[in-house]
């Protein structure tokens, strides 16, 4: 079951990213890069671009952006020249956006949009979806994005002359030391190698099912997930006693049970806070309910209580409470509402007797897209059209919405033209990650633009349109060739 394999890879990658962030490992990585950049602005811009790209291949690019923003701020804070500061702020932030978005394109785990797209392949039962794995995505994604990184660096050189010759000082980041940096790096590399090898064997061998719907690769990954969860959440970080094991197990179990309640309460509190600027007392009291329920069970077992469920828990390697309470509750609710709204809009006017989606909004977009229906010798125009539409439509509406709108249309068009839609759906998914012009195109763009003060929107638009156009042409060529081969 390929979706089980992809899900396990995504879960473990997320947990590893939490370990990396909690250990400040990325700061040590950036520190070593800065020491080798000869303190030149041009070298630093290149470093931010390449580092954010490399990290986003294996970790969700949203996590990478959040981790890199404080680094960029620390660099900018060392610059006193106002003009230099403004130029450097924009170039470093754009380097982060470009690197994170392009790195997100390169792998299945690079961005949540990739995960969402693969989920839709399962929902729509697209032929060949079993070949979309961590291995195959990397196999095509990494070579395919190298040229985008090169081009993005050329785009960043526009207007860079004023800052390339300046020598900068980064005293706050030059000598950051991270405990167990080498061990963490080796651990990370071993996990990526394991995922790549197992999903590669799945693609090459396509092993038969041996237990229910599971093949040997499924079982190995399931076993590894159980093992990883055990050592991450249950295996004691300090004292290896039976009581410590039991405490970590009960701690994890209680958070899993209370998670739906915590999610509802925290989501309501964030929504109320954004609407009124201050949460009502009723929700503040409601926030104590999970703590009271937790302590009722915890004190029954161990005769002790927690003052706050958000307090540090240092008995496990990954504190589950940090994962739960660090979730962007409002963002999840907002995105869920957006997806639900578009689904409802697509279903309005849908004929239940029809085997495919034919609601009013869907038919409207399908009518607009009908000139793209590939005829003899026009496949290149078809790919060019869907890539351009995906990239530039993403600049004005969220990329998840673009996927929701375009996937059913392309499936319908390909069905009428006798084409397997898999490659063209992947072209849309990848292109929707390749929007670099506006802050609203993706959550990564928004986080970086809002998180670093002083970024020039004018330069973001000007640089971004060049990179958008090049990305559209390059991705068209890439997926046109893939469409011919597969």
C-alpha positions in Angstrom: 0.0 0.0 0.0 1.9 3.0 -1.3 0.0 5.6 0.7 1.0 3.8 3.9 4.7 4.1 2.9 4.4 7.8 1.9 2.5 8.5 5.2 5.2 6.9 7.3 8.0 8.7 5.5 6.1 12.0 6.1 5.5 11.3 9.8 9.1 10.4 10.5 10.4 13.3 8.5 8.2 15.6 10.5 9.5 14.1 13.8 13.1 14.4 12.7 12.5 18.1 11.7 11.2 18.7 15.3 14.4 17.2 16.7 16.5 19.4 14.4 14.6 22.6 15.4 14.6 21.8 19.1 18.3 21.1 19.0 19.1 24.4 17.2 21.0 22.3 14.7 20.2 24.6 11.8 21.9 27.5 13.6 25.1 25.4 13.8 24.8 24.6 10.1 24.3 28.3 9.2 27.2 29.3 11.5 29.5 27.0 9.6 28.3 28.4 6.3 28.8 32.0 7.5 32.4 31.2 8.6 33.1 29.9 5.1 31.4 32.8 3.2 34.3 35.2 3.8 31.7 37.6 5.2 30.8 38.8 1.8 27.1 39.7 1.1 27.1 37.9 -2.2 28.4 34.7 -0.7 25.9 34.9 2.1 23.0 35.3 -0.3 24.1 32.2 -2.1 24.5 30.4 1.2 20.9 31.2 2.3 19.6 30.2 -1.1 21.4 26.8 -1.1 20.9 26.0 2.6 17.2 26.7 2.5 16.9 24.6 -0.7 18.9 21.7 0.7 17.0 21.6 4.0 13.6 22.0 2.2 14.2 18.8 0.2 14.0 16.7 3.3 12.0 18.9 5.8 8.7 20.7 5.2 9.7 24.1 3.8 7.5 25.9 6.3 9.7 24.6 9.1 12.8 25.7 7.2 11.4 29.2 6.7 10.5 29.5 10.4 14.0 28.3 11.4 15.8 30.6 9.0 13.9 33.9 9.7 15.7 34.5 13.0 19.0 33.8 11.2 18.3 36.4 8.6 17.2 38.9 11.2 20.4 38.4 13.1 22.4 39.1 10.0 20.4 42.2 9.1 20.7 43.6 12.7 24.5 43.9 12.2 24.1 46.3 9.3 23.9 50.0 10.2 23.9 51.5 6.7 20.2 52.1 5.9 20.4 51.6 2.1 22.6 48.5 2.4 20.3 47.1 5.1 17.2 47.5 2.9 18.9 45.9 -0.1 20.3 43.0 2.0 17.0 42.4 3.7 15.2 42.0 0.4 17.8 39.8 -1.2 18.3 37.5 1.8 14.5 37.1 2.2 14.0 36.4 -1.5 16.9 33.9 -1.3 15.0 32.2 1.5 11.7 32.1 -0.4 13.3 30.9 -3.6 15.4 28.2 -1.9 12.5 26.9 0.3 9.9 26.8 -2.5 12.3 25.1 -5.0 13.5 22.7 -2.3 9.8 21.9 -1.6 9.3 21.0 -5.2 12.2 18.5 -5.1 10.8 16.0 -2.7 7.6 14.4 -1.5 8.2 15.7 2.1 9.3 19.2 0.9 5.9 20.8 1.3 2.4 20.0 2.6 1.0 20.7 -0.9 2.9 17.7 -2.2 1.3 15.5 0.5 -2.1 17.0 -0.3 -1.6 16.3 -4.0 -0.6 12.7 -3.5 -3.7 12.3 -1.3 -5.9 13.5 -4.1 -4.3 11.0 -6.4 -5.6 8.3 -4.0 -9.0 9.9 -3.8 -9.4 10.1 -7.6 -7.9 6.7 -8.0 -5.4 7.9 -10.7 -3.7 5.1 -12.6 0.0 4.8 -11.8 -0.3 6.6 -8.5 1.6 3.7 -6.9 4.7 4.9 -8.6 4.7 8.3 -6.8 7.0 7.6 -3.9 9.7 9.3 -1.9 12.3 7.6 -4.2 10.7 8.5 -7.5 9.9 12.1 -6.5 13.6 12.7 -5.5 14.8 10.9 -8.6 13.0 13.5 -10.8 12.7 16.4 -8.4 16.4 16.9 -7.5 17.8 17.0 -11.0 14.8 19.0 -12.1 15.2 21.7 -9.5 19.0 22.2 -9.8 18.5 24.4 -12.8 15.9 26.4 -11.0 18.3 27.1 -8.2 20.9 28.2 -10.7 18.4 30.5 -12.4 17.1 31.9 -9.1 20.7 32.9 -8.2 21.0 34.7 -11.5 17.7 36.5 -10.8 18.9 37.6 -7.4 22.0 39.2 -9.0 19.6 41.9 -10.4 20.4 45.0 -8.4 22.9 43.2 -6.2 26.0 45.2 -7.2 25.5 47.8 -4.4 25.9 45.1 -1.7 28.3 42.5 -3.2 31.5 44.3 -2.2 30.6 45.1 1.4 32.2 43.2 4.3 29.7 42.2 7.0 30.1 41.1 10.6 27.9 38.4 12.1 29.2 38.1 15.7 26.0 36.6 17.0 26.1 33.7 14.6 29.8 33.1 13.9 30.5 30.7 16.7 27.3 28.9 17.5 28.0 25.5 18.9 25.3 22.8 18.9 25.7 19.8 21.2 25.8 16.4 19.4 25.7 18.2 16.0 27.6 15.4 14.3 25.5 12.7 15.8 22.3 14.5 14.7 23.7 15.0 11.2 24.6 11.3 10.9 21.1 10.3 12.3 19.5 12.5 9.7 21.6 11.1 6.8 20.9 7.5 7.9 17.1 8.1 7.9 17.1 9.7 4.5 19.2 6.9 3.1 16.8 4.3 4.6 13.7 6.0 3.1 15.4 6.3 -0.3 16.5 2.7 -0.3 13.2 1.2 0.8 11.0 3.3 -1.5 13.6 2.6 -4.3 13.2 -1.1 -3.7 9.4 -0.7 -3.8 9.6 1.0 -7.2 12.1 -1.4 -8.7 10.8 -4.7 -7.3 7.1 -4.1 -6.6 7.0 -6.9 -4.1 3.9 -9.0 -3.6 1.6 -8.7 -0.6 2.4 -11.2 2.1 0.1 -10.2 5.0 -3.3 -8.8 4.2 -2.7 -5.7 1.9 0.9 -5.2 3.0 4.1 -6.2 1.3 7.6 -6.6 2.9 8.5 -2.9 2.3 5.2 -1.8 4.1 6.0 -4.1 7.0 9.6 -2.8 7.3 8.5 0.8 7.3 5.7 0.1 9.8 8.2 -1.6 12.1 10.5 1.3 11.8 7.8 3.8 12.6 6.9 1.9 15.7 10.5 1.7 16.7 11.0 5.4 16.0 8.0 6.4 18.0 9.1 4.3 20.9 12.6 5.9 21.0 11.3 9.4 20.4 8.4 9.5 22.9 8.7 6.5 25.3 12.4 5.7 25.7 13.6 7.8 28.7 16.1 10.5 27.9 17.7 10.3 31.3 17.0 7.6 33.9 16.2 4.3 32.3 13.9 2.9 34.9 10.6 1.1 34.6 8.8 4.1 36.2 10.4 6.4 33.6 9.2 4.2 30.7 5.7 4.1 32.2 5.6 7.9 32.7 6.6 8.6 29.1 4.0 6.1 27.8 1.2 7.6 29.9 2.3 11.1 29.0 2.1 10.2 25.2 -1.2 8.3 25.6 -2.9 11.2 27.5 -1.9 13.7 24.9 -3.2 11.5 22.1 -6.5 11.1 23.9 -6.8 14.8 24.8 -5.6 16.1 21.4 -9.1 16.6 19.8 -10.2 18.6 22.9 -7.0 20.6 22.9 -7.3 21.3 19.2 -10.9 22.6 19.5 -10.1 24.8 22.5 -6.9 26.3 21.2 -8.4 26.9 17.7 -11.3 28.8 19.3 -8.9 30.8 21.5 -6.8 31.7 18.4 -9.9 32.6 16.4 -11.3 34.8 19.2 -7.9 36.4 19.8 -7.6 37.4 16.1 -11.2 38.7 15.9 -11.3 40.7 19.1 -7.6 40.9 20.2 -8.5 39.4 23.5 -9.8 36.0 24.4 -13.0 35.8 26.6 -12.8 34.5 30.1 -15.0 31.5 29.2 -12.3 30.3 26.7 -9.5 30.9 29.2 -11.3 28.7 31.7 -12.0 26.2 28.9 -8.2 26.1 28.4 -7.8 24.6 31.9 -10.1 21.6 31.1 -7.3 19.5 29.4 -5.0 20.3 32.3 -7.6 19.2 34.8 -8.3 16.0 33.0 -4.6 15.3 32.4 -3.8 15.8 36.1 -6.8 13.7 37.2 -5.2 10.7 35.5 -1.6 11.6 36.1 -2.0 12.1 39.9 -3.8 8.8 40.1 -0.8 7.0 38.7 2.1 9.1 40.1 0.7 11.3 42.8 2.0 14.5 41.2 0.5 17.2 39.0 1.5 19.6 36.2 1.0 23.3 36.5 0.9 23.8 32.8 0.7 21.3 29.9 3.0 23.6 27.9 5.8 23.4 30.4 9.1 21.7 29.3 9.0 17.9 29.5 12.6 16.7 29.4 12.1 13.0 30.1 11.6 12.1 26.4 13.7 12.9 23.3 10.7 14.6 21.6 8.2 16.2 24.0 4.8 15.5 22.5 3.3 18.6 24.3 5.6 20.8 22.2 4.4 19.3 19.0 0.7 19.7 20.0 0.9 23.2 21.3 3.2 24.5 18.5 0.6 23.6 15.9 -0.7 26.6 13.9 -4.3 26.0 15.0 -5.8 29.0 13.3 -3.9 28.2 10.1 -5.2 24.6 10.1 -8.7 25.7 10.6 -8.5 28.5 8.0 -7.0 26.1 5.4 -9.7 23.5 6.2 -12.4 26.1 5.7 -10.9 27.2 2.4 -10.7 23.6 1.2 -14.3 22.9 2.4 -15.6 26.1 0.8 -14.1 25.2 -2.6 -15.4 21.7 -2.3 -18.9 23.0 -1.6 -18.6 25.5 -4.5 -17.5 22.8 -6.9 -20.4 20.6 -5.8 -23.1 23.3 -6.3 -25.2 22.2 -9.3 -23.5 18.8 -9.4 -25.8 16.1 -10.9 -25.7 13.1 -8.5 -26.5 10.8 -11.4 -23.2 11.8 -13.2 -20.1 9.7 -12.4 -17.9 12.8 -12.5 -18.0 16.3 -10.9 -20.1 18.7 -13.0 -21.0 21.5 -10.7 -21.5 25.1 -12.0 -18.1 26.3 -10.9 -16.4 23.3 -12.2 -18.1 23.7 -15.6 -17.2 27.3 -15.7 -13.4 26.6 -15.3 -13.7 23.6 -17.6 -15.2 25.9 -20.3 -12.3 28.3 -19.9 -9.8 25.4 -20.0 -11.5 23.6 -23.0 -9.1 25.3 -25.6 -6.3 23.4 -23.8 -7.7 20.0 -24.7 -4.7 18.3 -26.4 -5.2 17.3 -30.0 -2.7 15.8 -32.4 0.7 17.5 -32.1 -0.6 19.9 -29.4 0.6 18.2 -26.3 3.3 20.7 -25.7 0.8 23.6 -25.8 -1.4 21.7 -23.3 1.4 21.3 -20.8 2.6 24.9 -21.4 -1.0 26.1 -20.7 -1.6 24.2 -17.5 1.9 25.1 -16.1 1.5 28.8 -16.8 -2.1 28.8 -15.4 -1.0 27.0 -12.2 2.0 29.3 -11.6 0.3 32.6 -12.2 -3.1 31.6 -10.7 -1.2 30.7 -7.5 0.0 34.3 -7.3 -3.5 35.6 -6.7 -5.1 32.6 -4.8 -3.6 30.1 -2.4 -1.9 27.2 -4.1 -4.1 24.6 -2.3 -7.1 26.2 -3.9 -5.4 26.0 -7.3 -5.0 22.3 -6.8 -8.6 21.8 -5.8 -9.9 23.7 -8.8 -7.6 22.3 -11.5 -7.3 18.6 -10.6 -10.9 17.6 -11.5 -10.7 19.7 -14.7 -7.5 18.1 -15.9 -8.8 14.6 -15.0 -11.9 15.3 -17.1 -9.9 16.8 -20.0 -7.4 13.9 -20.0 -10.3 11.4 -19.9 -11.8 12.9 -23.0 -8.4 13.0 -24.8 -7.5 9.4 -23.8 -4.5 10.4 -21.7 -3.4 9.2 -18.3 -3.7 12.4 -16.2 -0.9 11.4 -13.7 2.0 13.4 -15.2 -0.2 16.4 -15.9 -1.6 16.4 -12.3 2.0 16.3 -11.0 2.8 19.2 -13.3 0.1 21.3 -11.7 1.2 20.2 -8.1 4.8 21.2 -8.8 4.0 24.4 -10.7 1.7 25.5 -7.8 4.8 25.4 -5.6 6.8 27.5 -8.1 5.1 30.9 -7.6 7.7 33.5 -6.4 6.1 36.9 -7.1 3.6 37.6 -4.2 3.4 37.1 -0.5 0.0 35.4 -0.8 1.1 32.7 -3.3 2.1 30.2 -0.5 2.4 30.1 3.2 6.2 30.1 2.9 6.1 33.4 0.9 3.7 34.9 3.5 5.8 33.8 6.5 9.0 35.1 5.1 7.6 38.4 3.8 5.8 39.1 7.1 8.5 37.7 9.3 11.3 39.9 8.1 10.6 43.6 8.2 11.6 45.8 5.3 11.3 43.5 2.3 10.6 45.4 -0.8 7.3 44.2 -2.4 8.3 46.0 -5.7 11.5 44.0 -5.9 9.7 40.8 -4.9 7.3 41.3 -7.9 10.0 42.3 -10.3 12.4 39.5 -9.5 9.6 37.0 -9.1 8.1 37.5 -12.5 11.4 36.7 -14.2 11.7 33.5 -12.1 8.1 32.6 -12.7 8.5 32.9 -16.5 11.7 30.8 -16.5 10.1 28.2 -14.1 7.1 27.9 -16.4 9.2 27.3 -19.5 11.5 24.8 -17.7 8.7 22.9 -16.0 6.8 22.7 -19.3 9.8 21.1 -21.0 10.4 18.7 -18.0 6.8 17.4 -17.9 6.3 17.4 -21.6 9.3 15.0 -21.8 7.9 12.9 -18.9 4.5 12.8 -20.6 6.1 11.4 -23.7 8.2 8.8 -21.8 5.7 7.6 -19.2 
